[in-house]
Amino acid sequence: MRLTAIASVLGCALFGFVATASAADFRGDMSFGGLQRTYLVHAPSGVDRPAGLVINLHGAGSDAAGQAASTNYGAAADALGFVVAYPDGIDQSWADGRGASVPDRQGVDDVGFLTALVDRLVRDYGIPPGRVFATGMSAGGFMATRLACDRADLFSAVAPVAATLGSGVACNPSRPVSMLAFNGTADPVVPFAGGGMVGRGGPSDILAAPALSAHFRDVDRCASAPVEDELPSAGDGTSVRRFSAVGCADGTAVVLLQINGGGHTWPTGNFTLPGAGLTTTATNASLASAQFFAAHGR
């Protein structure tokens, strides 16, 4: 039954989903670690008690507004009743542990900042316990994975897009945490097979996408090898192979969406970067991750 639910969540479009929601309603700021930090928030209208909070992290060289526009996450959040927040990173990047960014090299505590931001938004919007999630693109995806590693007590599930984890970053979550990962096999920036990569901040060494999923299957004590299936083709030059773990602890799930031929993009998003490669429309990373989060709170 759990595998059927996962397949339904990730393989089907949500009828009535339209890309018309406003990107953000509120711009906030807070002081943390001696730095002034900023963020955008979009809250679903007409909802007295939101279903949860999604922290959506931009890639290197982008910002909160760019991430809101390129992912259209507000529409997915409205459909599922989530508050979504888009924080701004220092120097348009994150201290995700790879040492390949200005905030990493300066010792910025982004785990602490994002935790403090979550605490504020949980209080301000009345977010239920166990309903905090994170996603992100590229450097933001690496940061989302680090949040799963360091703060599994706070984040119930994460969904990194075009990202994995630095090979030297310790990842020992304090409890099982669900993960939905989107990785293109033809990503020219974040190699699917792992190893060396060069981003905006410099070189780093990263885990392969399948290795990251395998690590979280171990963390979540999943019962067996993942079940494989194929999403329906969209005829856009890509195909999506899904690897879904079953029998994981505390109702968690680990799913890898391997986008064959996919590039360094946000599936069904508006992310643009010269030479980034193909964007699959066989899945919608915003909608699929929001549905995954809805199914994997605590």
Backbone torsions as a table, in degrees:
resi	resn	phi	psi	omega
1	MET	NA	-39.3	-179.4
2	ARG	-65.3	-40.8	178.7
3	LEU	-63.6	-39.9	177.7
4	THR	-61.0	-41.2	179.4
5	ALA	-64.3	-41.8	178.8
6	ILE	-62.3	-44.2	-179.1
7	ALA	-62.2	-39.0	179.2
8	SER	-65.9	-42.2	-178.1
9	VAL	-64.4	-41.4	-170.7
10	LEU	-97.2	-17.5	-173.3
11	GLY	-101.1	-12.8	-172.6
12	CYS	-116.7	148.4	173.2
13	ALA	-78.5	154.5	177.0
14	LEU	-95.6	115.4	-178.0
15	PHE	-62.6	137.7	-179.9
16	GLY	90.7	-3.6	178.9
17	PHE	-74.5	120.8	179.8
18	VAL	-130.7	148.3	-175.2
19	ALA	-92.5	63.2	-177.5
20	THR	-124.7	-3.9	-177.5
21	ALA	-69.2	148.1	178.5
22	SER	-67.2	148.2	-175.3
23	ALA	-67.5	-41.5	-178.0
24	ALA	-157.9	149.4	-178.1
25	ASP	-108.1	-22.3	-168.5
26	PHE	-145.2	134.4	173.0
27	ARG	-108.8	125.3	-179.0
28	GLY	-121.6	168.4	175.5
29	ASP	-146.2	156.7	176.8
30	MET	-155.6	151.8	176.9
31	SER	-95.3	128.6	177.9
32	PHE	-147.8	131.6	177.8
33	GLY	59.7	30.7	-179.7
34	GLY	79.4	8.2	-179.9
35	LEU	-120.9	145.9	174.0
36	GLN	-89.2	120.2	-176.8
37	ARG	-111.7	148.7	-176.9
38	THR	-127.7	160.0	-178.8
39	TYR	-161.8	159.4	173.5
40	LEU	-113.3	151.0	178.5
41	VAL	-134.3	136.9	169.3
42	HIS	-121.9	125.9	178.5
43	ALA	-115.6	142.1	-179.9
44	PRO	-67.3	136.5	-179.6
45	SER	-78.6	148.5	176.6
46	GLY	70.3	18.2	179.5
47	VAL	-114.0	115.7	-178.7
48	ASP	-73.2	-38.6	-178.5
49	ARG	-131.5	103.4	-178.0
50	PRO	-58.7	152.8	180.0
51	ALA	-75.9	-16.4	-179.3
52	GLY	167.0	-177.2	-179.4
53	LEU	-125.8	130.1	175.5
54	VAL	-114.3	123.2	171.8
55	ILE	-92.7	120.3	-174.7
56	ASN	-116.0	113.1	-167.9
57	LEU	-104.6	128.4	-178.3
58	HIS	-72.9	162.7	175.6
59	GLY	-81.8	171.0	179.3
60	ALA	-62.7	134.2	-179.5
61	GLY	88.4	-5.0	178.3
62	SER	-108.6	-166.7	178.7
63	ASP	-154.2	-177.1	-176.4
64	ALA	-58.4	-46.9	-178.3
65	ALA	-64.1	-40.0	178.9
66	GLY	-63.9	-39.7	179.2
67	GLN	-68.1	-39.1	177.8
68	ALA	-61.7	-42.7	-177.5
69	ALA	-72.7	-41.5	-173.8
70	SER	-76.6	-23.4	-179.3
71	THR	-102.5	-18.6	-175.6
72	ASN	49.5	40.4	-175.1
73	TYR	-69.4	-20.7	179.0
74	GLY	-59.0	-36.8	179.7
75	ALA	-67.0	-43.4	177.4
76	ALA	-64.9	-40.4	179.5
77	ALA	-63.6	-40.6	177.3
78	ASP	-62.2	-41.8	-177.5
79	ALA	-63.6	-32.6	-176.9
80	LEU	-106.4	-2.2	177.4
81	GLY	80.4	25.3	-179.1
82	PHE	-93.7	148.6	160.0
83	VAL	-84.2	135.6	176.6
84	VAL	-123.5	133.6	-179.9
85	ALA	-119.5	138.8	179.2
86	TYR	-118.4	97.0	178.3
87	PRO	-77.9	158.9	173.3
88	ASP	-99.5	132.1	175.1
89	GLY	-85.2	159.2	174.2
90	ILE	-71.3	134.4	-176.7
91	ASP	53.7	34.3	179.3
92	GLN	54.8	37.0	177.1
93	SER	-154.0	-169.6	-172.7
94	TRP	-137.2	152.2	173.3
95	ALA	-88.1	78.3	-173.9
96	ASP	-92.0	3.5	174.4
97	GLY	99.7	-9.4	-178.7
98	ARG	-78.6	-16.5	-176.2
99	GLY	76.6	14.6	-174.5
100	ALA	-109.2	29.3	179.0
101	SER	-146.5	158.5	176.7
102	VAL	-59.2	-48.6	179.8
103	PRO	-62.0	-34.0	175.5
104	ASP	-63.1	-47.1	-177.0
105	ARG	-70.1	-25.1	178.2
106	GLN	-87.9	-4.2	179.4
107	GLY	76.2	25.9	177.5
108	VAL	-64.4	135.9	-179.5
109	ASP	-94.4	81.0	-179.9
110	ASP	-74.9	-29.0	174.2
111	VAL	-61.6	-43.7	178.7
112	GLY	-65.8	-42.9	178.7
113	PHE	-61.1	-48.0	-177.2
114	LEU	-67.2	-32.9	174.9
115	THR	-65.1	-43.7	178.7
116	ALA	-64.7	-38.4	177.7
117	LEU	-64.2	-44.1	177.4
118	VAL	-58.9	-45.6	179.7
119	ASP	-56.5	-42.8	180.0
120	ARG	-64.9	-47.3	-175.1
121	LEU	-72.2	-34.3	174.8
122	VAL	-59.8	-42.7	178.8
123	ARG	-69.2	-46.3	-175.1
124	ASP	-66.8	-35.5	-174.0
125	TYR	-108.6	3.0	178.3
126	GLY	63.8	44.2	-178.4
127	ILE	-71.5	131.3	179.9
128	PRO	-64.1	150.3	175.8
129	PRO	-58.8	142.4	177.3
130	GLY	77.5	13.5	-176.3
131	ARG	-123.2	43.5	178.0
132	VAL	-116.6	133.0	-172.2
133	PHE	-138.6	164.6	178.5
134	ALA	-142.7	142.6	172.2
135	THR	-140.0	173.1	179.4
136	GLY	176.2	160.8	-177.8
137	MET	-107.1	128.2	173.3
138	SER	57.9	-117.2	178.7
139	ALA	-56.4	-35.6	176.1
140	GLY	-66.7	-32.8	175.1
141	GLY	-69.0	-40.3	174.4
142	PHE	-59.3	-38.9	179.6
143	MET	-68.9	-37.9	177.6
144	ALA	-62.1	-41.3	177.3
145	THR	-63.1	-40.2	178.8
146	ARG	-63.1	-35.0	177.2
147	LEU	-62.8	-37.5	176.4
148	ALA	-65.0	-37.4	179.5
149	CYS	-68.6	-45.6	-171.3
150	ASP	-93.4	-27.5	-173.7
151	ARG	-134.0	49.7	176.1
152	ALA	-64.7	-17.8	175.1
153	ASP	-68.6	-25.0	-175.9
154	LEU	-104.0	-41.9	-177.1
155	PHE	-98.2	119.8	-177.5
156	SER	-80.6	-28.5	-178.9
157	ALA	-156.7	152.1	177.2
158	VAL	-134.7	158.1	-179.8
159	ALA	-141.1	81.8	177.9
160	PRO	-72.0	140.0	179.5
161	VAL	-119.2	126.4	-179.9
162	ALA	54.2	47.7	-177.3
163	ALA	-161.4	158.8	170.6
164	THR	-133.2	-110.9	179.7
165	LEU	-157.0	143.6	175.1
166	GLY	-58.9	136.7	-175.3
167	SER	-64.5	-22.1	179.3
168	GLY	-97.2	6.4	-178.4
169	VAL	-87.4	122.0	177.8
170	ALA	-64.6	135.8	-179.3
171	CYS	-138.9	91.9	-179.7
172	ASN	-129.6	75.5	-176.7
173	PRO	-55.9	144.4	-177.1
174	SER	-74.1	-14.1	178.6
175	ARG	-160.4	165.7	178.6
176	PRO	-58.3	141.5	-179.4
177	VAL	-143.2	134.6	-177.4
178	SER	-78.1	149.0	178.2
179	MET	-139.9	133.2	170.1
180	LEU	-121.1	116.4	-176.1
181	ALA	-114.6	140.2	176.8
182	PHE	-117.3	116.2	-178.4
183	ASN	-139.3	130.2	177.8
184	GLY	-88.6	137.7	179.6
185	THR	-73.4	-17.3	179.3
186	ALA	-111.4	26.2	178.2
187	ASP	-65.2	117.9	-177.4
188	PRO	-80.9	-7.6	-178.0
189	VAL	-106.7	-51.7	-178.7
190	VAL	-108.3	96.3	-174.3
191	PRO	-62.5	131.1	-179.1
192	PHE	-57.8	-35.8	-177.5
193	ALA	-84.9	3.6	178.4
194	GLY	76.2	-167.9	-177.8
195	GLY	94.8	-149.6	-176.1
196	GLY	-75.3	141.6	172.5
197	MET	-142.8	157.5	176.6
198	VAL	-127.5	116.5	177.7
199	GLY	-108.7	-166.1	-177.9
200	ARG	-58.9	-35.4	-175.9
201	GLY	-90.8	-9.2	-179.0
202	GLY	131.7	-172.9	-174.8
203	PRO	-80.2	155.1	173.1
204	SER	-156.1	169.7	177.3
205	ASP	-118.7	132.7	-170.7
206	ILE	-130.1	160.8	174.4
207	LEU	-73.6	149.4	170.7
208	ALA	-67.9	151.3	179.9
209	ALA	-57.5	-47.6	178.1
210	PRO	-62.8	-32.7	179.5
211	ALA	-67.8	-37.9	177.8
212	LEU	-63.3	-45.9	178.8
213	SER	-62.4	-40.1	178.9
214	ALA	-62.2	-39.1	178.7
215	HIS	-62.1	-44.3	-178.7
216	PHE	-73.3	-25.7	172.0
217	ARG	-65.3	-36.7	175.6
218	ASP	-67.4	-45.3	179.0
219	VAL	-57.3	-41.9	-175.3
220	ASP	-89.8	3.8	176.2
221	ARG	53.2	48.0	178.7
222	CYS	-68.7	147.2	-167.0
223	ALA	-71.8	-32.8	-172.6
224	SER	-155.3	-176.1	177.4
225	ALA	-62.5	151.4	-178.0
226	PRO	-65.3	150.5	174.8
227	VAL	-85.9	135.5	-177.2
228	GLU	-108.0	141.4	170.2
229	ASP	-155.1	171.6	-175.9
230	GLU	-115.0	134.9	173.6
231	LEU	-77.2	153.3	177.7
232	PRO	-57.6	139.5	-179.0
233	SER	-70.2	144.4	176.0
234	ALA	-104.2	-1.1	178.8
235	GLY	68.6	29.4	-177.3
236	ASP	-110.0	14.8	180.0
237	GLY	91.3	-0.3	177.7
238	THR	-120.9	164.9	169.0
239	SER	-141.1	153.7	-175.1
240	VAL	-122.1	117.5	176.2
241	ARG	-100.1	126.5	-176.3
242	ARG	-106.4	132.5	177.2
243	PHE	-117.5	109.5	-172.8
244	SER	-115.3	119.6	177.0
245	ALA	-80.5	146.6	179.9
246	VAL	-126.2	161.9	176.4
247	GLY	64.9	38.5	-178.3
248	CYS	-90.8	156.3	-174.5
249	ALA	-63.0	144.7	173.1
250	ASP	56.9	27.5	178.7
251	GLY	74.7	14.9	179.2
252	THR	-76.3	167.8	178.6
253	ALA	-143.1	148.8	174.9
254	VAL	-129.0	116.7	-175.9
255	VAL	-130.2	130.1	173.4
256	LEU	-112.5	125.4	171.9
257	LEU	-101.0	102.0	-179.8
258	GLN	-86.3	111.9	-174.8
259	ILE	-95.3	95.8	-177.8
260	ASN	-67.5	121.0	-176.9
261	GLY	85.2	-2.7	-178.5
262	GLY	-78.7	149.3	-177.2
263	GLY	-103.6	-152.3	-178.2
264	HIS	-92.2	76.4	-171.0
265	THR	-143.8	169.4	174.4
266	TRP	-100.0	113.0	-177.2
267	PRO	-49.8	126.4	-176.6
268	THR	55.9	32.8	177.2
269	GLY	-111.1	-175.4	-178.1
270	ASN	-110.6	20.1	-179.5
271	PHE	-66.3	128.9	-179.8
272	THR	-127.1	131.6	177.4
273	LEU	-154.5	127.5	-179.0
274	PRO	-54.8	130.2	178.4
275	GLY	74.9	14.3	-176.5
276	ALA	-71.1	-22.3	-179.7
277	GLY	97.5	-169.6	-173.6
278	LEU	-76.8	142.8	173.0
279	THR	-103.1	118.8	178.3
280	THR	-73.9	145.6	170.9
281	THR	-116.4	13.5	176.5
282	ALA	-74.4	-18.3	173.1
283	THR	-144.4	156.4	178.8
284	ASN	-114.4	109.5	-173.1
285	ALA	-61.0	-35.0	-179.8
286	SER	-68.5	-52.5	-178.2
287	LEU	-66.7	-44.2	-178.5
288	ALA	-63.2	-41.6	180.0
289	SER	-69.0	-39.2	178.2
290	ALA	-63.1	-40.7	176.6
291	GLN	-66.2	-39.7	177.0
292	PHE	-62.0	-43.5	178.5
293	PHE	-62.5	-43.3	-179.6
294	ALA	-58.4	-31.7	-177.2
295	ALA	-89.8	-10.4	-171.8
296	HIS	-131.8	40.2	166.9
297	GLY	-81.0	-175.3	179.2
298	ARG	-117.2	NA	NA
